[in-house]
Amino acid sequence: MLINGQYPGPVIRGNWGDWFNITVINKLTNSNGTAIHWHGLRQFRTTWADGVPGVTQCPIPPGESMSYVWRATQYGTSWYHSHFSLQCKCAIPLPGRCWCYHSPLTKQQSLTILNPGPDADGIAGPLIIDGPSTTEFDEDKGPLMLTDWYHKSAFSIYYLETTQGPPDPQSVLINGKGSYSKVAPGSNNTLSIFACEQDVGPDGKNCKPLDAGMYSTYIQYGKKYKFRLINTSATTHFSFWIEGHDFTIVATDFVPIEPYQVNYVNVAIGQRYEIILEAKSSEAMKGKPPNFWVKMRSCDTYCVGDPCHSVDKNGKPNCSYEECRQGIVSYDLTSAVSPDKNWRGPAPPSSRCRDPPRDKINPWVRRDLRGHINDNLRFKSPFEVENQKGTQAPPGSNATLVNLWNIKFNDQESSFMIDWEQPTLKLVNDDAPINPRYVPIDIDGQDSEWTVFAIVSNWVAHGKPTRPGGAPLHAIPGAAHPIHLHGHDFVILSQVENATARDATFDMNKSFGVDLFNPPRRDVVMLPADGYVIVAFKVDNPGTWLMHCHIAWHASAGLALQWIERRDDIPKLLKTPAARGVMKQLDEQCRDWTKWYSKSVEKQDDSGV
């Protein structure tokens, strides 16, 4: 699927404080509704513009359109994507070339969504809100959309994942550029990253080896450059580095931080980092090759589509990370020479899927929560992330799904599933009952009050082992979850891994000491596979807000819930001048969707988000 005829979609760019009016036109011909979510934007007092079918709206039926009007109350780097089932996930029906086009949209423009073939997915594009900078730089190099890429449709992969386990992607792209990198022997017994196995596609033709090009950029000696990293993957958390160079992280998600120098960064799905690369001086570069590899690998220790995915007899990666090449940074505009393939730059020192240390990502604008949140926390019940086996698929399917995900809270557990025809926002406004499968959690309070909650990995939550080898019930080792909250960013009060070595369970009878002075803030936090996170947000934005794992297959398999924030204030908000015409548009769109969907042969077969 394409946006305005391209992938990634056009860059949407504006300034901090601007109002945006963007019309989304659905020209899909393959029986699909759609909607666009503006990732990370708070939608402060505009919950209806969040773009989540079944939560804030009905899907946009084919042939119809919807206008999203919202204000940029934050600034920095993000992206927009479909939140209709798996539409934003990256897949193509045939192996081969991928291209990138850059044509920025103005603040008042339209996005036309169409499909060039029967099975393509990938409704996503970059979103940049310009604002103050905490660090000087000479040039903004713009967004780098980092993504994994599949050669089958996202929906067919989802069915495979729910019955057999998560599949691996075939390729990696930066800004839509990359090659099918199924590695085969190259010349001189080396490995070629441009090799392609002789697959036969749906058109009956073989895939042929080709160099589809890769991301490249030119830098000048001694200058400073801003790069905006965005992980838009379906399943892969990336380690990102540039050979021979350190760089400085200056923002995490939409939050400027005190500059922090690193030689690599892990970018979880949905996360963004703004980095400053200072080019080397001409003196330092004397006698050295002018080009350097941009490298990415899964933080699970391998590079997608190459031998780093293989392991030796001891289970260790059977590679030196030389095949993780995904782009080029060049000091020589005229040089057509690839970086030195004999370069033996080190791999990132850590293969764990973890965020940077909490004490390193200190927000530039400091926030002291002492006196607002108790520094010795006790929890009546945490949110427990569980994997559930042997669950029946939604109506219309007779499959048994082996990988469904639950959220357990207050001794109740449910795999999230919404009804596209009955969005939560409409149900709240109509004071109608809400199906428990929506996993609605009410929170109330005033603008100055905070809600604090813990999210616990299933590896920690269940205590005594019940499986051979010591694994707790429902646990899947190694599954780190990128948890994304709509409508807010949250403060990260605690982020603990290796909890199984310290706590047999997440003990509700003990208190948890937390540091309340200027904790990290962001809208996607990595829940360690063997740990927990404690986060908080201010209850100042009435609305219906999704919170979910940003691994595509997990969200589609039910790893989500929604906050109904200040339920009684939502109908009042919908009567304010800013909401004029919103409910009329929502009602009309739901009627149009119901009419179209009643005749559609393609029915909902996942969580809906």
N, C-alpha and C positions, 0 to 999 in steps of 0.2 A: 504494500500500500504506500502511496506517495502523498506528500503534501505540496500543493502547487507544482506538481510534476517532478519532485526531487526528493532524494533522501541523502542526508538528514533534511528535515524541513528547514525553511528559511530562518535565519537568525532574527529573532524579535528583540528589538533594542530600544530602550528609552532611558529616562532619567528618574532618579529618586524623587518621589512625590507626584510623578505623572499619573494621569488617568489613562487607561488603555481601553479601547473599544474594538474588539476583534470578533468578526463574524466567521463562524465555522460552517462550511457548506459540505454536506454529505453527498458525494457523487459516487459512492460505492455501488457496484452492481452485483456484488456477491452475497447478498442477503445479510448485510451487517448494519447495525446501528453504530453510532460512535459518540464520542464526547471528548473534550480536551481538558486535562488537568494541568494547572500551572504549578509545577512542583516547587514546594518550599515557600511559596507565597502565603502569607498569613490570611489573606482575604479578610482583613480586619473589618468586621461588621458587614461583610458581603459574602456570607456563607453560601449563598445561592450560586455564586460564580466559581465554586471550587471544581466543578466538572467531573463529578463521580456519579455515574448512573446507578440508580437504586438508593443513593444516599442524598444527593442534592438535586437531582434532576432525573427525568426519563431520558433514555438515549435519543439522539437525533436520528430519525428514520431516514432511509435513502430518499434523496430528492428534497430534503428539508434543510433548514439552517437554524443556527442559534447564535445570538450575540452575547459575548461575555464582556461585562464592563467591570473593571476593578482598578484599584489604585496601588501603586508600588510603594508600600510603606517600609520596604527594606531595599538594600542595594547589594549588588554583587553578581554572582554567576549561578545560573540554574538551567532548567530545561522544561519543556512542555511535552506532554505525551497523552495518548489516549488512555483512559481508565476503563474502557469497555472490554472486560475480560482480558484477553492476551494480545490485543491489537498493537500495543506499543513494543512488543518483543520482536527482536530482530531475526528475521528468517527470510530466505529467498528460495524459490522453487528449483533453481539451477545453480550449480557451482560456477564461478567465473568472476567477472569483473564487477567492481563496485566503484561508483564515482561520487564526488562531492561537488556541490554547487553552492556558492555563497551569494545570496541576494537578500539583504536585510529588509525586514518589513518596518514600516513606520508604526506609530502608536495606534493609528486607526486604519485597519486593513482587514483583509479576509484571508482565511486559510481554506483551500479547497482540497478535500480528501477524496482520492480516487484510487482504483486498483488497476494496475496494468496487466495483471494475470490472476488466475483463480486462487492462488495459494499464498501470495506474498503478505508479509506483515511489516511492522516497523514504523508506526506513526509516532514520530518524535522529532524534536528540534531544539536548538539552543535558545536560551533566554538570558539576556544581559541587561541589568539595571545599573547604569553608571551613577557613581557617587564619589564621595571623598576617598582618597587613598592614604593609607598609613605609611606607605613606603614609596619613595621616588622610583620611577622607571622611565625609560626612553621611548618604548613602543609597546603597545598592547597587541599581542599576537592573536588575540581572540580565543574562542572556545576550542578545546580539543575533546570531542565526543569519543570516549573510549567505550567500545562495545564488543561483546562476543557476537558471533553470527552463525546461524544454522542454515543448512541447505534443504531443510524441510519446513513446512509451515509450523508456526508456533502451536497451533491447535493439535496437529498430529503428534508433535513432540510431547505436549501435555498428556495426551492419552498414554503415550509410552511411559512417561514419568510416573503417572499414577498407578500403573500396573507392574512396572519393572524397576523403577528407580530413575534418578536423574541422568539424562544423557549428556555427553560432552559436546560442546560446540565445535564446528569444523574450522572456524577462522576468527581472526581478530581484526577490527577496523579502527582507524582513527579518522574522524570526520568523513566516514563513508568510504574510505580508501583502504584497500588491502587485497590480498590474493588468497586463493584457496591453497593453504599451505600444508596439505598432506605430504609429508616429507618422503622423498625417494632418493636413491643414490644419485649424486650429481657427478660432474667431471672430477677426475683425480681422486675418486672414492670419498669426496666430500659430500656434505648434505646440502641440498638446495632448498631454500625457503620458498622457491617459486615452482616446486614440483606439484604435479596434480595427478592423482590416480585416475585410471581410465574408467570413470563412472559413466553409466549410461543414464541420461536424463529423461524426463517425461517426453521430450521431443524425439527420443530414439537416437540422439547424437551423443558421441563420446565427449567427455570433458578433455580438453587438450592442455598440456602445460603452457602456462603463459605468465608473463610479468604484468600484473594489472596495476602496477604502480603502488607507491606508498606515500604516506605523509612526508613532506619535506619542508623545511623553512630555512631562511638565510638570516644569519646574525653577523654583526660587525664587532670588531675587537673593542673590548672595554665597555660596551654598552649594556644596559639592563633591559630585560624583556619580561613582560607579564604573559603567562600562559594560564588559561582557565580550564582545569581538568574536570570533566564530568563523566561519571561512570553510568552509562545508560544500559548496562547489560541485562540479560535475562537471568543468568546464573553465576557469573564469574566476578569475583572480587579481584582487582588487579593490584600488583605491585608495579609502580612506574618509576623509571629512572633514566637518566641521560648519561651515557658513558663518559667518564672523565670529568664530570661536573657535579658540584653540589648546587643546591638551589634553596631558596628561602620561602617557606610557607607563610602567607600573609592573611589568608582567610580560609575558614572552614565553613562550608555551606554558605549561608548568608551572613556570617559573623566575622568581621575583621578581628585578627588576633595579633598579639605581640609577635614580631618576626621571629621565626624559628628555623634555623638552618639544618638541612638534612641531605643525605645522598640518595634517598628514595622515599616514596610515600605509598602507603596502602590506601587505595580508593575503593571503598565498599560500594555496592550497587546503590545508586541514588545519591551518593555523596558528591560534593564538589570541593575542590581546593584551588585557590589562586596562589600561584607560585611566581617568584621572581628569579630568573636566571641571569646571572652576571657573566657576560662573555669574557673569555680570557684576554689578556693583553697581547699585542703583537709580539712582544718579547717572549712571553711564555709559550707562544705557539711556534716559535722559530724551529724549523726542522721537523715539525710534527704534521701528520696528515690533517687536512683542513675539515674533515667531515667526521661526525660522531653518530653512533647509533642511538636512537630512541628505543628503549626496550620496555616490554610489558610481559608479565607472566601472571598466571593465577597465583594468588597468595597461598594456594594449597600446594605450591612447589613446582608446578609445571607450566610450560608455555603452551598455550592452546594450539593444537594442530601440528606439533613437532615432537622430537624424541624426548623432550623434557617431560613428556607425559608418561614415558615408559620408566620402569623401575628395575633395579638390579635384584639379585636373589635375596638381598637383605632388605628389600623394600625401599631403598633410597633412590632418588632421581638419577637416572642413567644419562646424565648430560652435564654440560658445563655452562648452561644458560646462554650459549652463543647463538642459539636459534630463536631467541626471543625478540629478534629485530622487527620493529614495526614502523620505524620512521627514521628520518635523517635530519640532523641539525648541521648546517654547513657554514663555514667561515668564508667560503670561496664561491661567489655567485656563478663563476664561469666553469667551475669544476664539475665534470660529469662522473667523477670517480666515486665509487661507493666507499664507505668507511672501511678501514682495514679489517678484513675478515679474520685476521690472526690476532686481533685485539683480545686480550685476556682480562677484560675488566671484571671486577668481582660481581657476584650476584648479590642482591640485597641480603643483609645479614640475618633476616628473620623470614621464615615462611609461614608464620602464624597469621591467620586472618584477624588482625587486631587493629584498632584505631591507634593513632599516636598517643603517647603517654598523656594522661590528663593534666599533669603539671607543665606540659610543653605547649598546650594550645589555650593559652590564657586570653580571654576576650580583651580587645583594646579598650573598649568602653567597660569599665569595671562595674560589677554589680555585687553589692554586699547583702546577702540574704539573712544574715544574723538578725534575730528578732522577728523574722518573717516565717522561718521554717525551723522546727525543733532540730537541734543538732544530734539528738539521740532518738532515732526513729524506731517505731514499732509498727508492724503491719498486721492488720487483722487477717488479710489474705493477699498474697502476691498474685500476679498473673503468671500462670505456668504455661509454657509452650510445650505442647505434647504432639507426638506423632501417633496416629491411630491406624490400625490395620484392619483390613477386611470390611470396609464400609461400603454400603451400596451407593452407586452413583445416583445423580438426580433423576427425577422422573423422565421417562423416555429412553433410558439406557438400562441395559441389563448387566453391565459390567460391574465387577467388584474392584474397588480402588484400594490398592495396598498402601498408598502414601497420601493420606489425608492428614491435615493439621488442625489441632484444637487449641483454643484458649480456655484454660480452666481458671475460674475465679469464684470465690465463696462456695467451694465444693460443687459448683455447677460447671459443666464443660460443654462446649458446642463448637462445631466447625462452621465458620461464618458462611452465610449464603443470603443474598438479598434477592428481592423481586424487582426487576427493572421497571415494572409497571406501577410500583408503589414506593416511591422514594421516601426515605425517612423524613426529610424536611416537610413534605406534604402531609404525612401522617401526623407529625407533631403539630403543624398548623391547624389541622382538622381535629385535633385532640382524639385521634383514632388509636386503637391498640396496635402495638408493634410486635411482630413475630419474634420469638426468642432466638430464631436462627440469625436474626440481624445482629446478635450480640450487642444490644444497646446498653450502655452504662451511663447512668445519670450522674452528673456532677453539678453542684450548685455552689454559690458563693458570690462575693462582691469583687469588683475590679482589683482590689488590693490583695485578695486572698490567693493562696497557692494550693494546688493538689499535688500530692507526692505519691508515687507508686513504684513498685518493684516488678521487674520482668525477669523470670527465672527460666533458665534452660531446662529442658526435660531431663538432661543428663544429671542435673542437681536435684530436681524437685522430688524425685520419687524414692529417695532413701535407699533401702536395702536392695541389693542386686537380685534380680529374678531370672536372669538369662545366663546361659553358659558364657564363661569368660568374665563374669562380673558386671555385665552391662545392666543398668536399671531398666525396668519395664518402659516400653515406648521410646527408649532413648535411641538416637541415631548419632554415633560418635562423629565429631568433626563438623557438625552442622552449625556454623555460626550464622546468625540471622541479622540482617540490616533492618532495624525497626524504624519506620518512618511515620511521623505524626503530621497530620494535616491541621491547618488552622493555627499552628503555634510552632515556635522552636522550644526545646526544653533544655533545662539546665541538667547536666550530668553530675549527680551527687556522688555516685559510686559506680565503678565498672570493674568487676572482679572476674578473673579467670582462674583456672585450676582450683575451682571451689570444691571439687570432689576430694581433693587432698586435705581440705581444711574443714569442710562441713559435710556430714553425711546427708543432711537435708538443709533446706533454707529454713533456719530455725525461727519460728514465729515468736518464741519466748525470749529472744535476746534482742537487744537494741543494736542499731547500726550507727556507728559514729561516722559523720560526714563532714567535709570541709565546706562551709557555706560562704567563704569569701571568694568571690569571682570564679565560680566553677565554670567549666566549659559549657558552651551553648551551641546547639545545632539542631537540625530537624531530622537527621538520620544518625542513629547510634548503632554500633555493632554489639549485639548480644553475643558474648563469647559462647562457644560450643559447650564449655564446661563451667559456666559461671552465671552471673546475673548482673543486671544494671539497676540502679535506683535513679529515677529522673523525676523532674517536677516542672510544672508550668503554671503560669498565672491564669486564674479563671476570669478572663477579661474579654472573651470573644464569643458571645452566644452563637450557637450553631450546631450543626451535625457534622462531626469530624471523624474521618476514617483514621485508624491506626493499623498498620499492617507490615508484614515482612515484605521487603522489596525484591526478594527472589521470586521471579515470575511464577514458577510452578507452585511455590508455597502459598502465595496470595490466592492463586486460582484454586488451590486445594483447601482453602478455608482459614489460613493463618492471618486473621484480621479481627478487629472489633471496631465499634464506633462509640465515640463519646457524644452524648447529648448534653451539651453544655448550657446550663441555665435554661432549662426547658420552658419555663414560664415567660422568659424574656424573648424567646424566638418569635412568637406571633406579634409581639410589640415591634420587634425589629423589622418584620415584614410589612409593617404599616408606616415606616418612616419614608421621607421623600426619596432617599437613596434606593429604596426598594419598589418605587412606583412601577407598576406593570409587571413585576417579577412573577407574582403568583398567577397572573393571567397567562403569561408566557409559559409557565410551568404546566398549568392545567391544559392549555391547548396542545403543548408538545406531548403530554402524556396521552391525550386523546388520540393524537396522530400516531403515536407509537403503538398504542393498543390496537388500533385499526390495522396498521401495517403488520404487526407481530402476529396477529391472529391468523394471517394468511401465509406467514413465513414457514418454510419447512425446517429451517435451522433454529433449534430451540436452545435455551440456556442449559449448559451442561457442566458448569463449574460455579464457583462462588459468585461470579458476576463482575468481579473487580480484578 
